[in-house]
Amino acid sequence: MKKFLEQFNFKPELAGHIGIERERFLHSSEGKPIPRAKEFLAKINDPLWTYELSACQVEDRTPPLYDLPNILQSLGTNDGQGIAVAQSLGLKLVATPVAPLDMNLEVYPDERYHRIAKSISAETLRAACRVAGIHIHFGMRGLDQAIRAHNVFRKYLPTLVRLGDNSNGERTRLYEAMAPNWNPPEIKDAKHFFSLAREQDFTENPRNCYWLIRISSHGTVELRMFGSTRSRSRIVLYATFGRYLLKKSGIV
C-alpha cells in the first residue's frame, strides 16, 4: 500500500490550481485522421505536447494555473503553436470528440501503448482510437482532500457527462466500451483506494485507472468525461463549474 500511495505526487502549493489536457486529431489535406503524431511532436519539440494511443492523435497541456483568464490565454498559445506546426506539415489539427469509424488504427510507437493494443480486442482498440477528450485536473493538497473531491464530483457525474457531451452521447458510449471500469466508485479512505486499485489492477501504474473521475498520479483529481472541442471558452466553463462544485462543498 505504501508503494502504491507514493506514486501520487501531491503538491500543496498547487492546491486549487487547474491544468488542462486536450486530445486532438491530425488530419490530412483530404480530411481524414492520419498517423503522423511522431513527426508532429518532433517538429513542435515542446514538453507541453505529447502523444496518445492513436498515432493520429496528439495532446497539449497547460501548466497548473489558478486564474481562469491565464488558463484561457495558455490554451490560445498552444492553439497558435499547434496549428502553425500542423500547417507546416500539410496537416490540420482537429478537435472532434469522435473520429470516423474507418479511421487508421495505427498505434503510437510507445511500449506501453503497444502492450495495451495487443491485450484488447479489435473492437476495443477502434473505440479507444476514435475518442478524444478534454481532461481537467484540479490540484489537491493531499490524498484526503483528493478523496473528498473525487466523491463530490462523483455525485455530479451525470451532470458533468451531459455538460461535456458534444457528440449526442457517442463519445461516452465509445469510452464505456473502451473502459468497462469507467464508472468511478465511492472511495472511503486510503486503504479502500488501495483495495480498489488491486481489484482493478492499477496498483503498479495509476494511469491504468480509466474512471471518468480519477485521482491522478500528478496529485490532482482529474475529470475525463468532456468531449474534445475547439472552443476554449467552453473548456474554461468546464473548469469553472468544477471549481464551483469544490467550493460549494467546502473543499477549496
C-alpha positions as CSV (number, residue, x, y, z in Angstrom):
1,M,0.0,0.0,0.0
2,K,2.8,2.4,0.9
3,K,4.5,1.8,-2.5
4,F,1.2,2.4,-4.3
5,L,0.4,5.7,-2.5
6,E,3.9,7.0,-3.1
7,Q,3.1,7.2,-6.8
8,F,0.8,10.2,-6.2
9,N,2.8,13.4,-6.3
10,F,0.7,15.9,-4.3
11,K,2.0,19.4,-4.2
12,P,0.2,21.5,-1.5
13,E,1.4,24.7,-3.2
14,L,-0.6,23.8,-6.3
15,A,-3.8,23.0,-4.4
16,G,-6.7,24.8,-6.2
17,H,-4.7,25.2,-9.4
18,I,-6.2,23.8,-12.7
19,G,-4.5,22.1,-15.6
20,I,-6.0,21.2,-18.9
21,E,-5.2,18.4,-21.3
22,R,-6.6,18.4,-24.8
23,E,-6.6,15.4,-27.2
24,R,-6.9,16.3,-30.9
25,F,-6.6,14.5,-34.2
26,L,-4.2,15.2,-37.0
27,H,-6.0,15.3,-40.4
28,S,-4.6,15.0,-43.9
29,S,-5.5,17.5,-46.6
30,E,-8.2,15.0,-47.5
31,G,-9.8,15.5,-44.1
32,K,-9.0,12.1,-42.7
33,P,-7.1,11.2,-39.5
34,I,-3.5,10.4,-40.4
35,P,-0.8,8.7,-38.2
36,R,1.8,11.4,-38.2
37,A,1.9,12.2,-34.5
38,K,5.6,11.3,-34.1
39,E,6.5,13.7,-36.9
40,F,4.4,16.5,-35.5
41,L,5.8,16.1,-32.0
42,A,9.4,16.0,-33.3
43,K,8.8,19.3,-35.1
44,I,6.9,21.1,-32.3
45,N,9.5,19.9,-29.7
46,D,7.7,21.2,-26.7
47,P,7.1,19.3,-23.4
48,L,3.6,20.7,-23.3
49,W,2.8,18.5,-26.3
50,T,2.7,14.7,-26.1
51,Y,1.3,11.6,-27.7
52,E,-1.7,9.3,-27.1
53,L,-2.6,5.7,-28.0
54,S,-3.6,6.6,-31.6
55,A,-0.8,7.7,-33.9
56,C,-3.3,10.0,-35.4
57,Q,-3.7,12.0,-32.2
58,V,-1.7,14.5,-30.1
59,E,-2.3,16.1,-26.8
60,D,-1.4,19.5,-25.5
61,R,-1.3,20.6,-21.9
62,T,-1.4,23.8,-19.9
63,P,0.8,24.3,-16.8
64,P,-1.0,24.3,-13.5
65,L,-2.7,27.8,-13.3
66,Y,-5.0,29.4,-10.8
67,D,-6.6,32.3,-12.6
68,L,-9.1,31.3,-15.3
69,P,-8.0,34.1,-17.8
70,N,-4.5,32.7,-17.6
71,I,-5.9,29.3,-18.5
72,L,-7.7,30.7,-21.5
73,Q,-4.5,32.5,-22.6
74,S,-2.4,29.3,-22.3
75,L,-4.9,27.4,-24.4
76,G,-4.7,30.1,-27.0
77,T,-0.9,30.0,-27.0
78,N,-0.9,26.2,-27.5
79,D,-3.5,26.6,-30.3
80,G,-1.4,29.0,-32.2
81,Q,1.7,26.9,-31.9
82,G,0.0,23.6,-32.8
83,I,-2.0,25.0,-35.8
84,A,1.2,26.5,-37.2
85,V,3.2,23.3,-36.9
86,A,0.4,21.2,-38.4
87,Q,0.1,23.6,-41.3
88,S,3.8,23.4,-41.9
89,L,3.4,19.6,-42.3
90,G,0.4,19.9,-44.6
91,L,-1.9,18.8,-41.8
92,K,-4.9,20.1,-39.8
93,L,-5.2,20.0,-36.0
94,V,-8.8,18.9,-35.5
95,A,-10.8,19.0,-32.2
96,T,-13.6,16.5,-32.6
97,P,-14.9,14.1,-29.9
98,V,-15.2,11.2,-32.2
99,A,-13.2,10.2,-35.3
100,P,-14.7,8.3,-38.3
101,L,-15.4,4.6,-38.0
102,D,-13.0,3.8,-40.8
103,M,-10.0,5.7,-39.3
104,N,-6.5,4.4,-39.4
105,L,-5.8,2.3,-36.2
106,E,-2.0,2.6,-36.1
107,V,-0.7,2.9,-32.5
108,Y,1.9,5.4,-31.5
109,P,5.4,3.7,-31.2
110,D,5.4,3.5,-27.4
111,E,6.0,0.3,-25.5
112,R,3.0,0.8,-23.1
113,Y,0.6,1.6,-25.8
114,H,1.7,-1.4,-27.9
115,R,1.2,-3.7,-24.9
116,I,-2.3,-2.3,-24.5
117,A,-3.2,-2.7,-28.1
118,K,-2.1,-6.3,-28.1
119,S,-4.1,-7.1,-25.0
120,I,-7.5,-5.8,-26.2
121,S,-9.9,-6.7,-28.9
122,A,-10.0,-5.0,-32.3
123,E,-13.4,-3.5,-31.4
124,T,-12.0,-2.0,-28.2
125,L,-8.9,-0.7,-30.0
126,R,-11.1,1.0,-32.5
127,A,-13.2,2.6,-29.8
128,A,-10.0,3.8,-28.0
129,C,-8.6,5.3,-31.1
130,R,-11.7,7.1,-32.1
131,V,-12.4,9.1,-28.9
132,A,-10.7,12.4,-28.0
133,G,-11.4,14.4,-24.8
134,I,-10.7,17.3,-22.6
135,H,-9.2,16.3,-19.3
136,I,-9.3,18.8,-16.4
137,H,-7.1,18.5,-13.4
138,F,-7.7,20.1,-10.0
139,G,-4.7,20.3,-7.8
140,M,-5.0,18.8,-4.3
141,R,-3.1,19.3,-1.0
142,G,-3.0,15.6,-0.3
143,L,-4.8,12.3,-0.6
144,D,-7.5,13.0,2.0
145,Q,-8.6,16.2,0.1
146,A,-8.4,14.3,-3.2
147,I,-10.7,11.6,-1.9
148,R,-13.2,14.2,-0.7
149,A,-13.1,15.9,-4.1
150,H,-13.4,12.7,-6.0
151,N,-16.5,11.8,-4.1
152,V,-18.1,15.2,-4.6
153,F,-17.5,15.1,-8.3
154,R,-18.9,11.5,-8.4
155,K,-22.3,12.8,-7.1
156,Y,-22.5,15.1,-10.1
157,L,-21.3,12.6,-12.7
158,P,-24.5,12.6,-14.8
159,T,-24.5,16.4,-14.9
160,L,-20.8,16.5,-15.8
161,V,-21.3,14.0,-18.6
162,R,-24.2,16.0,-20.0
163,L,-22.2,19.2,-19.8
164,G,-19.3,17.7,-21.7
165,D,-21.4,15.9,-24.4
166,N,-20.9,17.4,-27.8
167,S,-21.5,14.2,-29.8
168,N,-25.0,13.1,-28.9
169,G,-23.6,10.6,-26.4
170,E,-21.4,8.8,-28.9
171,R,-18.1,9.6,-27.3
172,T,-19.4,8.4,-23.9
173,R,-20.7,5.2,-25.4
174,L,-17.3,4.5,-27.1
175,Y,-15.4,5.4,-23.9
176,E,-17.5,3.0,-21.9
177,A,-16.9,0.3,-24.5
178,M,-13.2,1.0,-24.3
179,A,-13.1,1.1,-20.5
180,P,-15.6,-1.2,-18.8
181,N,-14.5,0.2,-15.4
182,W,-15.4,3.7,-16.4
183,N,-17.7,4.4,-13.5
184,P,-15.9,5.8,-10.5
185,P,-16.8,4.2,-7.2
186,E,-17.0,6.0,-3.9
187,I,-13.7,5.9,-2.1
188,K,-13.9,5.6,1.7
189,D,-10.3,6.2,2.6
190,A,-6.7,5.5,1.6
191,K,-7.0,1.8,2.5
192,H,-10.1,1.4,0.4
193,F,-8.5,3.2,-2.5
194,F,-5.7,0.7,-2.5
195,S,-8.2,-2.1,-2.3
196,L,-10.0,-0.8,-5.4
197,A,-6.7,-0.4,-7.2
198,R,-5.9,-4.1,-6.5
199,E,-9.3,-5.2,-7.7
200,Q,-9.0,-3.2,-10.9
201,D,-5.3,-3.8,-11.5
202,F,-3.7,-0.3,-11.3
203,T,-1.5,-0.6,-8.2
204,E,1.6,-0.7,-10.4
205,N,0.5,2.2,-12.6
206,P,-2.3,4.6,-11.7
207,R,-2.6,5.6,-15.4
208,N,-4.2,2.2,-15.9
209,C,-7.2,3.5,-14.0
210,Y,-9.8,4.7,-16.6
211,W,-12.5,6.0,-14.3
212,L,-14.2,9.1,-15.7
213,I,-13.2,10.8,-12.4
214,R,-9.9,9.6,-11.1
215,I,-7.2,10.6,-8.6
216,S,-4.2,11.2,-10.8
217,S,-0.5,10.5,-10.0
218,H,0.1,14.2,-10.7
219,G,-1.5,14.9,-7.3
220,T,-4.8,16.0,-8.9
221,V,-8.4,14.9,-9.3
222,E,-9.0,14.5,-13.0
223,L,-12.3,14.9,-14.9
224,R,-12.3,12.8,-18.1
225,M,-15.8,13.0,-19.4
226,F,-15.6,16.1,-21.7
227,G,-15.5,15.6,-25.4
228,S,-12.8,17.4,-27.4
229,T,-13.8,20.8,-28.6
230,R,-12.1,23.7,-30.3
231,S,-14.0,26.2,-28.1
232,R,-11.5,27.5,-25.5
233,S,-14.3,29.3,-23.6
234,R,-16.3,26.1,-23.3
235,I,-13.2,24.4,-21.8
236,V,-12.9,27.2,-19.3
237,L,-16.6,26.8,-18.5
238,Y,-15.9,23.1,-17.6
239,A,-13.1,24.2,-15.3
240,T,-15.3,26.9,-13.7
241,F,-18.1,24.5,-13.0
242,G,-15.7,22.0,-11.4
243,R,-14.2,24.7,-9.2
244,Y,-17.7,25.8,-8.2
245,L,-18.6,22.3,-7.1
246,L,-15.5,22.1,-5.0
247,K,-16.0,25.5,-3.4
248,K,-19.7,24.7,-2.8
249,S,-18.6,21.6,-0.9
250,G,-16.0,23.5,1.1
251,I,-13.1,21.5,-0.4
252,V,-11.2,24.5,-1.9
